Amino acid sequence: MRGPDGLNAHDPGVRLLAKVARARWADRLKAGGGVLLAHCGEVESVGAGATRWILDVREREGAVHRCVDTGREVEALAADGGPFHLALAWPRAHLGLDFSQWSLAAAALGLAEDGWLLCSARKQKGGKRLAAFIESIFGRVEVLARGSGYQVYGASRGEGFDAAAAREACAVRYQWPLPDEHRPAMASGPGVFSRRALDDGTRVLLVHLEAHARRFAHCTHVVDLCAGAGPLAVGAAHRLPEAQVLAVDSNLLAVHDMRENIARHGLDGRVHARLYDGMPPARVPEAAGFEGKVGLVLMNPPTHAPREALATLVAPLRDYLRPSGVVCAVVNRAGTMRGVFQAMGAQGDAYDYPGYTVLEARWP
Ligand SMILES: C[S@@+](CC[C@H](N)C(=O)[O-])C[C@H]1O[C@@H](n2cnc3c(N)ncnc32)[C@H](O)[C@@H]1O
């Protein structure tokens, strides 16, 4: 599957960023060495030597530049100071201000002395706040260009640079309870779905699991597809204490958080977090032991994904299901997902909850 949320090399904000960078750093840009693309996808005129910091495993596909994973890299930079002379950022507002700030702070820590951070943002969509944030880390910020509703803010790492403030912004974490509040809290951070609280749809699916627990009691293998920080995987593992759980997400930070949550809940060895674009084909080592044995698939699918993307996500599940196995997907508008299941020849039931529907799909 291609195209994680919102990356667009042709967006006017990205083009403006490229234009400003070309005007001052043409040679560096052409070679790409020492250039960091901080969560902004490809940027025109940036040579293949650049490094792209990615959030989602799908961003690797077709990437011209070396892709490095979010997470561990930040910790390494925070310790050593950075190797980059120029960092380009085009924060995607829909991923949240905390993630934009996290990305900018991490990019700032990646800069060498005198290195520049350029950030393209819409004034109407939080640009001013991002400029203030950049100023709080670098000590100053300039507007280097304006156009198409965007501003390109720039700052260089010099005397006023506050590394401690940047590290603090990278360390932002949230904790939130599962419905069973006696269990340890879940932990998550910027860049991850529903990072501050349990999602309402997820809560509904956990209620559904509880209400139908007797039907699912004999499941030895469970899948949580699109698992995020893992509330469904962890909740199911507690509810079905004999079950092995395979939990898959394509977001690097989500899988990082999910591993932390599995450990917090003492579920290492029973819940297996996997970084994958969609369901891994049943025979790959990441999914070993689940093929043909899964009695229950839980799924809170990405709401904005087009129908074809959802169909691609769901298609491999049949190879995993045992004969009586069922897929339970929670949705707030049932139409698209129901159509996906029907097109795949599934039979199903729909359970209505306030604001949500749980679709159960099974194959005769
Ligand atoms: C609605 S969220 C649900 C997250 C989690 N289950 C929860 O309830 O909090 C959907 C998740 O699907 C993941 N996702 C989107 N496309 C994906 C794909 N192609 N493969 C794997 N995961 C994907 C997103 O990263 C996101 O974490």
The ligand as a Gaussian input file, in Angstrom:
#p B3LYP/6-31G(d) Opt

LIG

0 1
 C       -7.991000       4.504000      13.930000
 S       -6.304000       4.151000      14.356000
 C       -6.548000       2.842000      15.549000
 C       -5.364000       2.658000      16.463000
 C       -5.588000       1.712000      17.658000
 N       -6.140000       0.443000      17.262000
 C       -6.500000       2.356000      18.663000
 O       -7.615000       1.868000      18.750000
 O       -6.104000       3.294000      19.345000
 C       -5.763000       3.370000      12.893000
 C       -4.324000       2.908000      12.887000
 O       -4.092000       2.290000      11.615000
 C       -2.734000       2.451000      11.284000
 N       -2.598000       2.207000       9.860000
 C       -3.024000       2.979000       8.829000
 N       -2.715000       2.409000       7.664000
 C       -2.078000       1.240000       7.959000
 C       -1.491000       0.213000       7.162000
 N       -1.490000       0.261000       5.837000
 N       -0.930000      -0.827000       7.799000
 C       -0.898000      -0.889000       9.144000
 N       -1.417000       0.049000       9.934000
 C       -2.010000       1.106000       9.353000
 C       -2.438000       3.871000      11.736000
 O       -1.050000       4.065000      11.927000
 C       -3.238000       3.956000      13.040000
 O       -2.429000       3.649000      14.144000

